[in-house]
Amino acid sequence: MQQINPMKSFFATLALLAAVVSLPAGCSRPDADVAAAQGLAGRIVPGYASKIRFEKLAPAADSTDRFELETVGRKLVVRGNNANSMAVGLNHFLKYYARTSVSWFADQPVEVPAEMPAVAGKVAHSALLDDRFFLNYCTFGYTMVWWQWRDWERLIDWMALNGVTLPLAITGQEAVWARVWQRLGLTDEQVRSYFTGPAHLPWHRMSNLDYWQSPLPQSWLDAQVELQQRIVARERELNMKPVLPAFAGHVPAELGEIYPEAKISRMSKWGGFEDRYRSHFLDPLDPLFARIQREFLAEQTALFGTDHIYGADPFNEVDPPSWEPEFLARVSRTIYDTMTEADPEAEWLQMTWLFYLDRDKWHDDRIEAFVTAVPQDRMLLLDYYCENTEVWRQTRSYHGQPYFWCYLGNFGGNTMLVGNFDEVSKRLDGVLAEGGKNLRGLGSTLEGLDSNPFMYDYVFERAWDFPVDDDRWFDALADRYLGYEDTGYRRAWDALRKNVYITSSKYGHCPLLNARPTLEGILTGTTDAEIKYDNDGLFDVWAKMIDAGDSGRDTYRYWLVNVGRQALGNLFLPLRDGFTAAYRAKDLARMKELRSEMLELAADLETLTAQHGAFSMQKWIDDSRSFGTTPEERDYYEVNGRTLLTTWGDRAQSINDYANRTWSGLVADYYAVRWRMFLDAAVGAVEAGRKFDEEAIFNAMADFEKEFADSTKPLTQTPAGDVCEIVRELYLKYKPES
């Protein structure tokens, strides 16, 4: 007779009950989809909501997501096979009939015509792929760490409108881990000290970093549980399957003291952090591994339910204890087996960033061993950075395992205008035609919700059979940002596409102002001021946008500031190079002249960015402090948030400025201060007739950076004025003489 494992049976039953209670996608009541879509419409376009009727389509024989639009009488009828498809249909109407754009940021309004437009005839579209994935571990640090429910509610609505079916949902997991680790013998103090500060938790979750800026307050753990419960409930309501975490081997070092026989090894160093912050890895073959997996998934399911898709990434940016293919296969298979012991329906979602980043180590035989050790179709792979490198083409389509073609597009929340639009379009054509039967879907793995939102709108539209070519797509984009058709504004966007959006995003993309000062080149590998276009052309785009006239739309004003911010920021590099030439010629008068011009440019960038709330360091700080329950906690959160955007880690950290961004407050009180220190020191050296000691000023700047990161001193408050007037003044001041 077959023996039944009572613990396995208990956890499987618990998972099943929690899944039923949470009503995941595909198990909702007959009218739940219509109610969910109606609720979304009420949040996004309340003035239209009573004029929109949602209806349920019968499921297609092949389960394809689809929607229909039709004006019947005075009402817009949106039909879909589920709430998610209805949301995509509503978004199609808003984009192409109401000429409006829905931002992923709650502070940015949805602006629609007073009279709801009609749809001529019936419009019907279907999805080309089964699923659409969204988010990245890093997004939970670089953008969403300080979000409350209002922010999450808008993002979830945005995801539904764009057809996302698989959102990464990793909020609140520390509370789950706290319960597991304490049951295994660790104290509360040990557990909360093992975690990092909130902004750095994504890298803790990816096994890169432990103990940094800890202990994590209990109030944070409690608040995140409640927030995650609301997040996954709303995502499921809109037919998404939240991708929850699973155990991948990352354990506290102190666990080895309680279980001395456990096979725990220290991971490789990461990010230049000291050894005391290194992570530890439990060998999946150790009996303790399966126990931790069971306990974690059971606890998580009790709190958040499950849709049976789990993210686990054991070796992200760190080396495994062994590179032998047999070892990698055992690790992979054992992780999967422990998942299915706890949840027999488990699917493992794995990001393949490591296959791109460490390609010199992840040889084909190692990749094949790792991914094929899991049963066919039970491992989902995210091809993470396809606008740069399509790993699916280098691995025989991941040896048959299901995968997602993903657009990354942003590192660290950097605020550069960047994206290789035409190349992305071409590669999407290629993967849709040649990607094979195991192409599961499209997705985005952006590190931050950045200044190029339309690129993500485009990628998700390509998951559907919309017959809109790229030229028409950009015309429609210009129309919805302005609110109406304008030839000059359309030309501005056409020029942006063809002349500016021509390269993929890189680490630390920024204007030189945001980088550590140096006389030539770039001082660190985490900043990159290179542009591949003529900045005069970007000024021409800016002029066309200004000439279109203020339509009153927030999207128009956002892009006035966004394009101007880049055009002015690009001027900093040639000014620095001129200063360096004057320094070498010992031309003191020219050095002083250029110093004044550079600092004046920084001041003008501060003024410009203060004209739109999307570009505000003060908001980041205010949001961080809002989580504090005591003055001490509020200060703790602010310091943690400041650190991530500046030094990232400790003084002179190797990933300093990785999360740089051209934001009001950060420009005036951080970037401009560093450059003033540097320029004054160089001028002072020439005035005194001595050699400029760059090492000394570097050390002084590192001290300043650390002081700023550790401070809660109020930022400079730059007033907002008439956006269009200020933009025009700055354009006229800096426009090319030609």
N, C-alpha and C positions, 0 to 999 in steps of 0.2 A: 504494500500500500504506500502511495506517495505521502511523504511527510509534509505537513503544512506548517510554515513558519508563522507563529501567532503574531509576532511584531510586524512582519511584512503585511499580513492580512489586515492588521489594525490600521497601519498607515495608509494602505491602499483604500480602505473603506473611508477613512477620514478625508483623504484627498477627493474621493468621489462625492461625498456629502458636501464638502466645501464648494466643489465645482458646481453642483446643482443649486446650492444656495446663492452663489454669485451670478447665476444665469449667464454663462459665457456665450460668445457669438454662436448663433445657430441653434440655441436652445431657448430663445425668448418666446414670450407669449405672442399670439397672432397680431395683436395691435401694438406691441411694444416698439417695433421699428418705426411705425408712423408717429407714435408719441415722442420718440427720441428725436426724430427729424423735425417735428414741429417745435420741440423745445429748443433745438439748435437754431432754427429760424428766428424764434423769439429772442434769442440772445444776440444774434448777429445782425439781423435786420428787423427790429421790432416794429417799425412802421409798415413793413410789408407782410408781416407774419399772418395777419388775418386774411390776407388776399392770396395766400398760398395754401393749396390742398395737397397733401401727400397721400399717395396710394401705393399699396403693395402689389408688385408684380409676382406672378407665379414663378417659382424657381425654374431656371433653364435646365434642360436635360444634362448639360455639361457643367452645371453649377457656376457658370460665368457671371460675374458681377455686371449689371447693366442698369441703365436708367432711360427714362423718356421725359421730355418736356413738351408741354402743350398749353396754350391759353384757351380756356373754355369759359365763355362769357367774360366776366371781369376778373377771373381767378387764374393764377398760374397753377397748373397741375404738374406735380413732380412725382413720377412713378419710379420705383426701384425695387430690386429684389430683396434689399435690406436697408437699414438706416444709413449705412455707409455709402451705398450707391446713391441713395436719395440725396445725401449731402454733396456728393460729387456733382450730381445733376443741378442742385441749387447753386453750387459754385460756378458751374458752366454758365448758368443764367446770369449770375452777378458779373462775371467777367465779360461775357460777349454780348449781353443785352443791356444790363444796367451800367456797364462800363465802370466797374469799381473793383477794388482790390482789398482783400481781407488780410490784414497783417497777423503775424503770429504773436505780436506784442499787444497786450491788453490796453496799453495807453494810447494806441494809435486807432483812431476812429474808423468805422466803416461808413463811407459817404456814398449815398445813392441819390438818384433823381427823386424829386418829390412825387412824381407820377410813376408808377411801376410800368416799365415797358412791356409790350406784348410780344409773344413768340409766334411768328408766322408758321403755320403748319405744325407738324409733329417732328421733334428732334429726338433721335434715338442713338445711343452709343453703348459700347461694351468694352470691358477691360480686356487687354491682350494677355495679361499674366495673372496668376492666381493671387499674388500678394505684393504688398508695398511696405517696405521697412523704413523706420525713421529713428534717428538719434544715435548717440555715441556716448560711451561712458563719460568722455571729457565734457560733453555739453552740460552735464549735471554739475560741473564745477565752473566752467568758463562763462556760463550764462544763467543756469536755472537754480543755482545753489540757494539763492535768497528768495525764491519765489514762494508766494502764498497761493491760496486756492484761486483767487481772481486771475492770476497770471496763468496758472495751469489750465483753468477752464477755457481760456482763449486758445491756448496752444492745442488742447485736445480738439476743440472745434475746428481749428485750422487743419489739424491732421485729418479729421473726418472729411472736411471740404476737399482735401487733396487726396482722398482715397487711401490713406495709410491704414493698413490692417494689422501690422506687427510693430507696435511701438516698444522701444526699450523702456522698462519700468523698474528701475532699481532704487527708487526712493525708499527710505525707511528700513533698509535691510540691516542696519547696525543694531536696531532694537531686537531683531530676530537673532542676530549673532550674539548679542549680549546675553540673551536667555540660554542659548546653547552653550556658550563658553562657561557661564556660571554653573550650569548643570554638570559640566565636565571638570569642575573644581577650581576655576579661576575666581578671584575676588572681583567685586564691582570696580574697585580702583584699578586693578590690573586690566580689566576689560576696557574701561573707558580710556585708559592710558594707551592701550594698544591701537585704538582708533586715532585718526588724524583730526585736525580741525575740519569743519564742514567743507570749505572750499577745496580741500585737498583729498576728500574722500574718494573721488573717482580713481585716483592713483593708488590709494589703499585697496580699493576693490579689485584693481587690476594687478595686485601683488607687487607693486613697485615700491611702496613706501609705508612704513609703520611708525607710530609714536609721535609724528611731527605735530607740533602745536596742540598737544593733548594736555589734559584729558578732555574728552568730548562731554559737554554738560548733559545731564539726564533730561533736562527740559527739551533739548534738541531731539533726543531719542523719542520722547513721548510725542512731540509735535509732528515728527516725520511719520510716525505710525498712522495718526489720524489723517494726515495729508495723503499718504499712499492709498489708504482705503478709499478716499474720495476719487483719487486719480484712476485707480483700476476699475472702480464701479462705473465711472463715466465712460472710460474707454470701452468697456464691455457693452455698455448701453448702446454705443455707436458701432457695434460689431467689430471691434478690434480685439485682438488676442494679446494682452500685455506679455512681454517677454520678461519673465522674472529671473533672478539669479539662482544659480546652484553652486554647490561647493566644488572648487577646482583644486584644492590642496593648500591654500593659503591659511596658515595658522599662527597664533601668537607664539613667540619664542618660549614663553613661560609654560606652555603646554608640555614641553619636554621635561620640565621638572616634576610634573605630576605623572607623566607616562614616560619614564626614562627608556623603556624598550622601544618606543615609537621611532620610526625611521624619519626623522626630521632633519632637513638640511637647510643651510642658509643660502638664499638666492644671491645672484650676482648684484654688484653695486648698480645703482640707478641714479641718474640725474646729478651726479656730483655730491650726493648726500653722504654724510658721515656713516661709518659702519653701524652705529647704534640705531640707525633708521632703516636698516636693511630688513627685508621680509624673509619669512621662513616657509618652507614647503614640506608638506607631509606626503611621503611616497604613497601613491594610490594603492599599492599592493599591501600596505600595512593594514591590518584588521581595523584599526581605529578610523581609517578613512571612510569605510562604509557606514560605520556608526554615526559619524559626524554628518554625512550626507543625509541619512535617514532623519536624524534629529532636526537638521536645518530645514529640510523640505516639509516635514510635518509641521513644524512651528510656523513656517512661512505660509503654508496652506491654511492653517487655522486662522491666521491674521488677514491674509489677502486673497484666499482662493487660489485657483490655478487654471490655466489654459493649456498646461502640459508642454510649454515651450520654455526652455531654460537657457540662459546665457552662462557660459563658463569658459574662461580664457586663461589657462594655466600658465602660459609662458609669454605673456605680452611684454616685449622689450626687456626681458630677462632671459638668461640661458637656463635650459633644463639641466638637471644634475648629470644627464648623459645624453649624447647625441646619437647613440646607437639606434637604428630604425626599430629594432625589436623592443627596446625600452620605450620609445615614443609610442609604438603601437600598444604596448601593455598599459601605458598611462591613459591613452585615449579610450581604449576598450573598458578599462576599469572604471574610469569616470562615468562612462555611459552606463555600465552595468549597475553602478551604485545609484544612478538616477532612476533606472527602471525598477530596481528593487523597491524604491520608495514610491515611484509612480510608474506603473507599467505602460502608460501612454506617453512617456516622456520623449520629447525630441530635443536635441542639443543644438543650440545656435552658437556658432563660433566665428569670431571676427578673424579675418586673414591678414590683418595689418602686419603681423609678425612675418608672414611669408614674403611680403613686399619689403619691409624695413630690413630684415636680416636675411636677405636672399642669398648672401654668401655662406650662410650657415644652414638655412632650410633648403637643402638640395632636394631634387625631385624625389629621390628614394625615401627621404625622411618625410616629405609632405605626403607622399602616397601611403606610407606606413601609418601615419597619424590619422588621415581621414578615412581610409578604407578599413581600419580596424573596427569602426562603428558600422553596424548593419546598414545596408543600402536604404537611403531616404530617411534615415533617422538623425542625420547630422545636416544642419543647414549652415551654409558658409556665406559670409558677407565679403564679397570682393570689394575691398574698402576704399580704394583710391583710383577708380577706373579712369578718371579724366587724365591721370598721369600714367598709370601702368595697369593693364588688364591682366591680372594674374590668371584668370580663367583660360587665357590663350597660351599660357606658359605651363599649364598643368593638365593638359588634355581635359579641359572643362572640369577640373577638380575630380578627375577620375570617376566621374559619374554621380557624385553626390550633389544634391540640390544646392544652388547658389543664387545669390542676388548680385546684380550689377549695381554698384553704388557710386554716387557722386559725393565726394567729400567737400571740397570747395572752400573750407575755412579751417585754419589752425589757430587755436588759442583765443578765438574771438577777435582776431586782428581785423582792423577796419579799412583795409585796402579795397579799392575797386579792382576786382580781379576775377577771372573766370575765362576759360577757353570755350566760348559758346559754340562756335562752329565745329570744333573738334569733338565736343560732347555730343552734338547732334549727329555727327558722322559715326561716332562710336556706338551711339544708341541704335542707329540704323543697322550697324554691323552685328551687335549682339542680338537684336530682335530677329535678324535673318539667319544668323549662324550660331547662336548661343546653345543650341541643342535642347533636347526635351527636358534636361535637368535644370534649365533656367527657370527658377521659381518665381522671380520677380525683380523689380527695380527698387532702389532705395537711396537714402542719403545718410551719410555718416559724419556730418559736419561736427566740428569741435565746438563751434559757437554759432549762435543765431546772429549773423553778421550783417554787413552793409550791402549784400548782394542777394536779396531775397528772391528776386525773379528767377534766378538760376534753379532754385528748388521747385518753384511753381512749374517751370518748364519740364524738369525731369519727371515729375509725377504726372504731368499731362501725357507724357510719352507712354505711360503704361496703359493708355486708352486709345481707341481707334479714331481719335479726332482728326479730321482731314484738313488740318491747318498747316500750311508750309511755314518755314521760319520767317520769311519776310512779312507775311500777314500776321504771324504771331507777334512780332515786334511792333507792328503798327497798332495792333489791339492793346498791347502792353502800354504803349505811349498814351493811347486814348483813355485807358482806365486810370492811369496815374494823373492825367490832367483833368479828366472828367468829360472830355469831348474831343473831337478830331481837330487837330491843328497840324498843318503841313510842316511847319518849322520844328515843332516839337517831335514829330515823327522822324524828321531828318536827324535830330539830335540823338535819338535812340538808335537809329540805324548806324550813325557814326560811332556811338559807344560800342555797339556790337562788333562792327567790322574793324575798328581801329584800336580799341582799348581792351575789350574783353577777348584777348587773344592768347593768354597764357594761363596755365593752371596755378592754383594757389600754392604757396610755399610756406615753410615754417617761418614765423616771425616777420611776415610781410609788413612793411611799414615805411612811412616817410622817414628820412634820416633824423628828423627832429626827435623821433621816439627812440632812437638808438643811443647807446652809450657814446659820448663824444670821443672822437679821435681825429687826428689830422688827415688820415687817408683811409680809404676802404671802410670796412665794417669791423668793429672790435670783437663781436661775438657771433657765433653761428646761429644764434636765435633771433637775429634781426637781419633783414634783407630789404634794402631800399631800391633795388633794381627795378626799372620799368622798361618794357619793350616797345613803347610807343612814344610819339612826339608829344610832349606836354602842351605845345601850342595848339595841337588838335583838340586836347581836352578842354582848353580854354574856349575854343570855338564851340564845342558842345555846350559848355556852361553859358556862353552868350546866347545860343539858340534857346536854351531853356528859360533864361531871363526874359528874352524877347517875346516868349509865348504869353507872358503876362500872368499875373496871379489869378488862378482859378478859384482860390479860396480853399482848395483841397489840401489836407495835411500831407498827402502823398507827393503833391507838387512841391511843397515847401521842404519836405524831407529830402527830396532829390536835389533841390537847389543847394542845400547845405552839404549834402553828401558829395556831390560832384565838386563843389567849390573847395571842400576840405581836402580832397585829393589833389586838385589842381594847385592849390597853394602849398600843400605839403611837399609836392614834387620840386618846388623851387628851392627847398632848403639845401639839397645836395650840391647844386652848382655854386651856391653862396659859400658853402663850406670849402669847396675846392678852390674858390677864389681866395678865401681867407688863408688857406694853406700855402698857396702860391705867394701871397703877400708876406706871410711869415718867413718863408724861405728866402725871399728877397730882402727881408728885414725892412719892409715898407710899412712903418708904423702907422702912418696916416691912413693907408688903405686898410690895414688891419682893423683900426678903430671904426672906420666907415662901414666895413662889412660886418663887424660885430654888432653895430647899431641896427643894420638892416636885418640880420638874422634874428635878433631879439625882438625887433618890431614885427617881423613876420610871425614869430611865435605868439606874440600878443594878439595879432589879428586872427590867427587860427583859434585862439582861446575865445575871442569875441564871436567868431563864426559858429563854432561848435555849441556855444551857449544859446544859439537861436532855435535849437530843437531838442526836446527832452530825451530823444533816443541816444544822444551823445553826451551823457552826463555822468561823471564820476560821483557827483553828490547823490544821485539816485542809487547807485550801487551801494554807497555807504549807508544811506538811509534804510535801504532794504535789508542790509545786513544787520543793522542795529534793531530792526523791528522784531527780530527773533529773540532778543534778550529779555529775560524776566527780571533782571537786576541790573544796576549800573555796571557792575563788573562783567556780566555776561555781554551786555551791549558793547562794551569796549573790546572784549575778547573777539566777538564776531567781526567788528570793524577791522581790527588788526589782521585777523585771518584773511579777510577779503582784500585789504590793501596789499598784503604780502603776495597773494596770487598774481595780481596784476602788475607787480613791480619786480621785486627780487625773486619771486616765485618760492624761493627757499630762504636760506640763510644769507649772510653777507657775501657778496661776490659769488653767488651761486652760478653754476655752469649753465643753468637754464634761465638766467636773469633776462627779463624783458620778453620772454616767449609769448606772454599774454598781453603784449602792448596794444594799446588802442588810442586813437586820437579823440579823446574826450575832454570836454570842458572840465576844468579843475585839475585833471591829470596833466594837461598841457601847461597850465600856468604854474602849478605848484610842484611839479616833478620834472617834466622834460625840459622846460625852459630854465629851471634852476640849475640843472646839470650843465646845460650848455653855457649859461652865464658863468658858472664856476670855471669851466674849461677855457672859454674865450678870455676871461679876465686873467687867468693864469698865463696864457700864451702871450697876451699883450704885455703883462707885467714882466715876463722874462725878457722880451725884446727891449722894453724900456730900461731894464736893469743891466742889459748887456750880458745876460747869462743864458745858458742852455735851458730850454723848456723841459722840465722834468715831468714827462707824461706819467711815469709810474707813481709819482707823488700825488698828482691830481687824480689819478685813477683811484688810489686809496682813499683820498678825501671824498670822492664821489661815492665810493662804496659805503663809507660811513654815513653820508647823507641819505643814500638809498635805504639803508637799514633803519635810520632814524625816522624817515618818512613812513616806512612800512609799519614800524612799531608805534606810531603816533596816532592819537585821536584828535589832533589839532584841527580846527575847522578849516575847510578849503576856502580858497578865494571864490566869492560869489559874483560871477560876471552877469550883469543884468541882460535880460532879453529885450529886444526892441522890435521894430518893424522888420521882419525877416527879409522881405523883398528889397527894402531900402538898403539894409546893411549889406546884403549880398551884392547888389548893384554897385555900391560904393567900393567894396573890396575888389570886385571884378575890374572896375575902371582903374583902380590903384595899381593892380598887378598885371593887367592884360599885356600880352606881348606887343612891342612897339610896331611890329609889322602889321 
